[in-house]
Amino acid sequence: MHIEPFLDKFPLIAILRGVTPQEAVAIAEEVVNAGFGILEVPLNSPQPLASIELLAKRFPDQLVGAGTVMSPDDVRAVAQAGGQLILMPHSDPAVVRQAKQSGLLCVPGVATPTEAFAALANGADALKLYPAEQIAPAVVKAWRAVVPSRHRLLPVGGITPDNMEGYLRAGANGFGLGSALYKAGMASMDVAANARAFRLAVTRLKDAGLLGG
């Protein structure tokens, strides 16, 4: 299993922080209908493993996983729930290695080139540039000069439909979307509207030649 085909098809990760098992499928339906292929339930959400299990069963063609994964034990729990992807705010090598040993994809959070290359050495499948608020496009451009193009750079934090273009021009390959897409308690119709706005932005950026597909 590889993360690249999912990102090539639609380069955005839906971060559903705060979603509950009771609403997870309905919320995910809206983002999947907009084109999203990667769904993340952070582990600091209510009953996150239950939501991951529900989503993994409901959306077998999507890549479902967990965010805010902090320990090897968390990785094993996510794998048992049917998750296929581990996302992290940091790049703890023990967590990255456990993800790979468990047969899961892993996107650790990095904020410096040193962290980035260490994460790749431990088997990271892509790199989460976090928080993107402190990693401006100019910084991404500098990273891209030394990080081989086969490694996907995914800014996360403060991403909106209007600020993706600068990152893509600098060499980013996709994004993780938090509160601009979904906030805890948000109605599904509002999530649908946000998801459509991001889909339109992706279409525009593809037409401009900044994204493949």
Secondary structure, DSSP 8 states (H G I E B T S, - for coil): --SHHHHHH--EEEE-TT--HHHHHHHHHHHHHTT--EEEEETTSSSHHHHHHHHHHH-TTSEEEEES--SHHHHHHHHHTT--EEE-SS--HHHHHHHHHTT-EEE-EESSHHHHHHHHHTT-SSEEE--GGGS-HHHHHHHHTTS-TTS-EEEBSS--TTTHHHHHHHT---EEE-TTT--TT--HHHHHHHHHHHHHHHHHHHHTTSS--
